[in-house]
Amino acid sequence: MLRSHVLVLSILPVILNNMVTLVVIVSAVSLSEFLKSPAYYIYAYGLPLWSIYHFFLAGLAVGFFKVEKQNLKEVIGPVKVKDKPWLTVFMVTALLVSSMLLFQVIEPHVADLIYGQGMWKEFLREYKKIPSALAVYGIAVTSLTAGVCEEIVWRGYLQTRFKQLFHGRFWTAILLQAVLFGLWHGVSVHTLFTAISGFIYGVVYSKTRKLLPIMVSHWLGDVIGFSTIYYM
């Protein structure tokens, strides 16, 4: 049972985002139109689809927790911050800074290095073409569902279950969930950076057993990311 649950949540996200999303887009606008502006269409359709996927996948994870007789609260960990509030604030801030460095500073340079100079600016131009209502939806809704639901699925469920399946080898569990987290975000240079981010989140979760600060930093990182690439 555990193995089948892990297999479903390992493969299904990759299928949803890398196959179903493309089928939806091509069905709506045609393949030739999609190939003219792939970045635009991926985000124009992806922002609402991703939030749907988030709820669906997190719902599966919660259902699996119940079948496996584990309370979700145990996975999220303690939520009280009154004992050491400074430590929680530091954790959220440190993770947020690492996210901004990865996605706002390093990734643009690596993208230009791999795909050619000016590639990141071209991506920004394509992203800025999406309707403002969709951009606001991404900032307000998709960022939130990503911060909460992705942490439940990849760190809360997959990482803890990989650790069980590999007899307590937490580094193997962290690495596997990080790779799958990267692949969930597509196959591009962005895959590498989301995998690195997933690895960092995984290490922090393994050491602290607190998912809430990671959720908050993940959510804020996405809010800043979506806001920056659209409005700046």
N, C-alpha and C positions, 0 to 999 in steps of 0.2 A: 504493500500500500504506500509506504513512504517513498519508495523508489519511483512509483508511477506518478505520485504527486510532484516530486522533484523534476521528473522528466517533462511533465506538462508545463510547469512554470519555467523550465529552462528553454524549451523550444517555442512555446506559444507566443511569447512576446516578439521573438525574432520574425516569426511568420506574420504576425499582425502588422508590424511596422515596415518590414522589408518586402512583403508581398501583398497583403490586403490593401494597404495604403496606396500602393502603386496601381493596383487593379481598380480601386475606387477613382483615382485621379484620371487614369486612361479612359475609363468608362465614361467619365464626365466630360472630358475635354479632347479626347483622341490622343494617340501616341505622338503624332507629329507635332501637335500643339504643345504637349508636355515637354518634348525634347528642346523646344525653343527656349523655355525658361524653367528648367527643372527645379531650381532652388525656390523660385516664386511659388510654383504649384505645390511643392512638398510642404511649405509652411502655410500656404493659404488653406489647404485641405488638412494638413497635419495638426495644426493647433486645436481645432475642435475634435478631431479624431483621437488625438493623443489623450485628451482628458477622458474620453469615453473608454479607451483602452485601460487607462489608469484605474478607473473605478472597477472595470471588469476583472482585471488581473488581481487587484487588491481584494476584491470580493472572493475570488478563488482562493487566495492565500488564507483569508480569514476562515473560509469554509474548511480548508485543509487543516488549519489549526484545531478547529472544533472536532473534526473526525479523529485527529491524532491526540485529542484530550489535553490540549494545551490552551491556556488562557492568553489572549492577545496582550493583556496587561503585563504578563510575565516577559514577553518578548520586547515590548516597548521599554520596560524598565521603570524605575522610580521617576516620578514627575515632579516631586517636591524639590524646590531649589532654595528653601530658606536656610538650610544648613551651610551650604557653600555656594551662594549665588554668584560670587566672583568667578568660581571655577566654571560654572555653566556659561556665563557671559564670555569668558575667555575661550571656551571650546567653540561656541558659536562664531565668535569673531575670527578665530584662527582658521576655522574651516571656510568661512566666507572669504577671507583674504586669499587662501590657497585656491579657491574656486575662481576668483577674479584674476589671479595671476595666470592660471591655466588657460582660461577661456577668453580673457580680455587682452592679455599681453602676449603669451607664448604662442597660442594656437594661430593667431593671425599671421605671425612671422613664419611658422612652420608651413601653413597652408600656402603662402606665397613661395616658399622655398620648394615645395613639392609640386604644386600645380602651375607655378609661374608667377612672376611679379605682377601685382595688381589683381590677383584672384580674389583676395579678401574684399577689396573695394567693390569688385563686381558682385560678390555675394551680398554685400550691404545694399547695393543699388537694387538688386532683385528683391531683397526682403522689404525694403522701404516701399515697394509697389503694392504690397498687400493693403487692403482697406484698413483704415484706422480702427474700425470697430473690432476687426480680427486681432489687430495688434493689442488693443486694450484687453480683449478676451484672453490672449496669451499671457499678458502680465497679471491679470486679476484671477483667472481661473486655472489655466494650464500650469502655471508656475506652482500654484497651491496643490493641485492634484498630483503633480510630479513630486513635490517635496514630501508629501504624506504617503502617497500610494507606492511610489517607487522604493521608498525606504522600507515599507512593510514587505514588499515582494522580494527585493534583492538582499538587503541586509537582514531584515527580520525573519523572513522565511528561508530563502535559499542558502544564505550563509550558515544559519544554525543547522539546517538539514544536511548540508554538505559536511559540516563538522561531525555530525552523527554518523553519516555514511562512511566517512574516512577515519573513523575511530579517534576523534579528538584532534586531528591534524588541522589546526586552525589556519595555518598559512595556506594550505591547499584549498580550504574552504573560502578564504578571502580572495585568493587568486581566481578561482573558478567563477565566483559570483561577479567579480570585477570584469572578467572577460565577457561574460554573458550580458552584463550591464552595458558594456561598450557596444556589443553587437546589436542590442536592442535599439541603439541610436543610429543604426544604419552602418554602411560600410564605406568609410571615408577617413580622412585624417581626424575627423571629429570622434570616430570610434576610439582611437588611441587615447584621446584626452578624457573622454567620459569613462574609459576603463581605468585610467590613472585616478580620476576622481572617485570612482567606485572603490578602488583599492584603498585610498586614504580613508574614505568613510568606513570601509570594512575594518580597517585596523583600529580606528577610534571606537567603533562599536564593540569590537572584540575586547578591548581594554577596559571600557567603561560600562558596557551593558546598558547604555542609555541611548535610546533611539530618538527621543524627542528633540534634544539639541541638534542632532544631525538633520532631522526633518526641518527644523527652523532655518538652519544655515543653507540647506539645499533649496528651500523655498525662496529665501532672500537672494541667493545667488542667481536663481532663474529670473526673479523679478528684475534684478539689476541687469542681467544679461539681455533679456528681451527688451527692456527699456532703452538700454544703451545702443543696441544695433538698430533700433527703429527711430529713436528721437535724437541721437547724437551723430 
